[in-house]
Amino acid sequence: MKVNTFPDRIIEIDHEDYLYFGGTAYLGLPTNPEFQNILVKNILNWGSSYGSSRSANIKLTAYDNGELFLAKFIKADAAFTTSSGMLAGKIVVDTLNPLTDCFFHFPDTHTAIKTPNSIPFFIGTELNPRLLDNAKEKITILTDSFPSFQIKEIDLSVLKLIPSNKEITLVIDESHSLGILGKNGRGIYSSIDYPNIKRKIMLSSLGKAFGLTGGVIASDSEFIKQIAKNDIFVSSAGMNPAFAQTIADAGDIYIQQHQKLKDNLVYLNENLRPSKAFDFNKDYPIIYPEFEKSTEIFAANKIIITNFKYPTAAKDLNRIVITSNHRKDDLDKIIRILNHS
């Protein structure tokens, strides 16, 4: 179905209004008037795009401002922005290739951080024996903070089982946790603390919770300096500088919208009855309905949820996405259907 305006909490289809519980605009920023005003102001100052390499002789302070904010927000030593989350992932993996003896990936790792030479972290339900052998080597572990169809963040405690002869670099894609989990929505990077992790790197799309087309890479300062020398990074244009400056200017809005999202999740938790018909986590704004013809049932009640064929899954991805902009009467309609499913 095609629409002519941005789908916020309301989506217009064939001249009829439906409630919209889809997309990934978790903080409801694309239609937030205060956020839009900041963005428009920055477009007037920085233009609509800037196609130059970040390594060119002219340096834009918008990037410094946005990246300094992100590093502080995420609680990392340093950060770099890119034009997309997908590009952020490709740059990270490419930079790590010559530094890594072996890559391992968790199940259902997103395409952004997949690499052909990676092997599974698990064989069945057990750790890959390759992780437990006596070889002294540098390994990189690739994972999403929330794999597809999951409502609980990835359990990284299993890393404690890996012996000390493996020097671990952890790469985590936080596209579905940045802006959502942690204090003020800072994500989970700063809370990952295992003594056998030598280096941790987070990357994320900014086009989801943060409402701006782009990506971010955050890590220790040494690794971010290596990113700056990466051929892909050097030869690609940066994130829109107006967007980068908007990140720096919109800090208070992120906090306000994050609180609204938390309030909506509290309301759902108080009113949804536990059921095998759907999966819900009180800290996470995605519900996966498991009952038959869920998409059709919601549509019959003038509610549109996300539905599409996911590349790595055998079944369609059906999900209900809660945002900061949903109102309690919107949530009541979702609650009514789920409680009777």
N, C-alpha and C positions, 0 to 999 in steps of 0.2 A: 504494500500500500504506500502511495506517495502523498506527502503533505507539503503545504506551501508556507508554513511558519514553523518556527522551532517548537518542538514538543516539550512543554514544561509539565506542570501537573495536569494541564488540559491539552488534549490533542484533537484537532479538527480533521475529520475524515468524511468526505462526501457531504460537506456542509453540516455535519452533526458533531457535537462535542462529546468526547469520551474522556474519562479519567486515564491518565497515562502513568503506568508503573513500570517503565522500561528505561532503556538507555544506561548511561553511566555518570550522569551529572549529579553525583551524590550530594554535593553541597548546594545545588540549585543555582550556581553562579552565572551561567550563560544568560539568564533573564533577570538577574538581580540588578535593579536600577542603579544602586550605589556602585556596584562593581562595573557596570557598563559605563558610568560616567568617568570613572578612573581610566578605563580602557580607551575611551574616546579621546580624553585629554592627552593620553600618551601617544595615540596614533597621530594626533595633530602635531605633536612635538617630534616623534621619531619616524613618522611616515607609515605606509601600509606594509612595507617589507624592506629587507636589506639583504641583497644577494651575495655579499662579499664573504670571503673566508674569514674566520676568526683570527687567522694568523697574518692578515694583511696589516699594512703599516698604520691604517686608521683604526683606532680602538674606541668602541662605544661604551660609555660608562653605564648604560642601561644593563649590559650584561654583568658588569661588576656588582651592580646594586641587586639585581635579581638573584645572582648566584650566592652572594654574601647572605642574603635573607634565607635562601633555601638551606645553605649549610648550617646556619644557626637554628633554623626551624627543625631540621632533621636531626640535629646534634651530631654533625659530621665535621671533620677538620676542614673539608673543602668540597665544592660542588661545581659542576659544569652543566650548562643547559645545551640541548640539541634541538633540532627542528621536529623531532618526533620521539616517542618512547621506543618505537621499533628500532630507530637508528641508534638510540642510546644503548640498547642491548647488543646490537651488532658491533658497535665500537668497543664495548667492554670485552666481549668475547675475542675480538680480533687483537686487542691489546694484550690479553692474557695468553693467547696461543703460544708465543715463544717463551713464556714464563712458566708453562704448565706441562708436567709430564703426562698427566692423565686427567681428562674431564669426566665427571659423573653427573647425571641428572636425576632429579626426583621424578616420580610419575607425573604425566600430563604437564610437563614444563612448557611454558609458552614459547611460541615460535621465535620471539624476539631474542631469547637467549639459548636457543638450540644450536648445536654445532655437530657436524657429521661425525666427528671423531669422539663424541661423548658416549659413555656406556651407562647402563642403568645403575642407579644407586642401590636398588633392591632387586633380588632375584626371588620372585614370589613374594613372600612376606619377610624374608631374611635379608640382612645386609649382603651386598655383593662380596664374596670372599676376597676379591681383589683389593678391597678396602682394609682387610685385616691381615694381609701377608706381611712379610718382614722387609719388603723393599723400602728403602729410604728414598722418598720422592716428594715432589710438589704436586698436590692435587687441587683441582678446582671443582667445587660442588655448585651446581646450578639448580635453582628452585624458584617457584612463585611463593609469595606470602599466602595466597589463597588459590590453590588449584581449582580448575573448573569443576562445578557441581559440588564444591565444598563450602561449608559455612563456618568452619573452624580454621584458624590460622595454622600454618604448617608446624608440625612438631619437630623441632630441631634437637631435642634432647638426645636423639639417637647418635648425634655427632660425638657424644662423650664416649662411645664405644670404639671409636677409631683410634688406633694406637699412635703414640707420639712420633713414630718414624715417618708419619705422613704429615707434611706441612700443608695445612688447609687454608685455601682461599674460598670464602663463601660469597656467592653472587646471588642476590635475592631481588626478584622483580616485585616491586611494591605498588604496581599500578592500581591494585584493588585494596590497598591498606593505607597509602598516603592520603591524608585528609580525613581518614575514618578512625583508625585505631590510635592508641596512645594519647598522651596529654595534648589537648588542642588539635589532635589529628596529625601528630608528627610522624606516625607510622611506627614500625617495630624495629627499625635499624638500631636505634640507641639502646634497646632492651636486650639485644642479642649479645650474650656475654659468656662464652665458653673458652676456657683457657687454651684449648688446642686449636683455636682458630687464629691463624697468623694474620690474616687480613680479611676484612669484610667490605663488600661493595654493594650498595643498593642502586637500583635504577628504577625509574617509573615514568609512565606517561603523565603529562600534566593536563592532558585533554579530558580527564575524567573528573575527579573531585575538584581539581584546581581550575577547571573551566577554560583552559587556554591551550591551543595547539602547540605542542612541544614535548620535550622529555628532559629528564634530569639524571645525572650520575653523581653520586656522593660517596666519598671514601676518605682515606687518609690523604694528606697533601702530596705525598710522594707519588701515589697512584694517579691522582688528578693531573700532576705534572706530566706523567707518561701519556695520559689521554691527550694532552695538548700537542704531543708530538706524533700522534697516530695519523697515518696517511688519510684514513677515511674522515677523521675529524677535521684535519687541515684542508682537505679538498671539498668539504661540504659547507654550504651556507649555514649560518647560525639560526637559532630561534628568532622569530620576529622580535626586534628590540623593543617595540612598544609592549609586547606581551611580557618580556623579561622585566621591564620597569614596572608593569602592573603587578607582577608578583611581589615586588618589593613594597609597593604602595598599598596593597590590599590585606595586609596582615590582620588587622582588626576584623575585617569581614570574614576571613577564614574562621576565626575563633567564634564569631557570632553564629555563623551558619553551622559550624560543627556542633555547637550547643543545641541548636534547633533539631539537628539530625538525632542527637542523643535523646532529646525529649520525645521525639517520635518513636524511637525504639523502646523507650521506657513504656510509653502508652501501649504499644503493641504487646509487649511482654506482660503487661497487666491484664490484657483483655483477650489474648489468644489462648485457646485451650490446647494443651499438648496433643499431638495427633501424629499418626503414621502417614497421614495424607500430605504432609509438607515438612520441610526442614527449616527451622528458624533458630537463630542465635541472637540473644538480646543485645549483643554488641556489634552486630553486623547487618547492614541494610539490604541484604538479599535473602529472599525466601524462594526455595525451590519446591513448587507444587508437584506432588507425585501421583495425584489422582488422574484418572482417565479423562481425556478431552478437556483438560483444565483451560487451555487457551480459548476454546469455544465457549466454555461456561463463563469465563470472565468477559468475553466480548458480548455475550448475550446480556450481561449486566452493565454494558457500556463502559467496560474497563479494558484497556490494552496493556498486555504485558509483553516482555521480550520473548521472541520465539525465532530461532534460526538453527540451521544445521551446523554444529561445531566441528571443526576439522578433525579433532582427535577423539571424538566421542561417537559411539554407535547410535545414540538416541539424540533427538532434538534437544537443544538447550532451551528450557522454559524457565524464566525467572521473573520474580516480582522484585522490582527495585524501589526502595524507599529513598526519598530525598528530603532535604531540609525544607523544601517548599510545600510538601504535602500537609494538608490540614487534618484535624482530628476527624471531621466528617468524611474526608476521603479515606482515612484509615479505617473508619467504622465499616465502610462498604467492603473493604478487603477482609476485615475481621469476620464479618457476617458470613461471607462465602467460605472462608477457610474453616470456621467453626462448624459449618454444616457439611463439609466435604467428607 
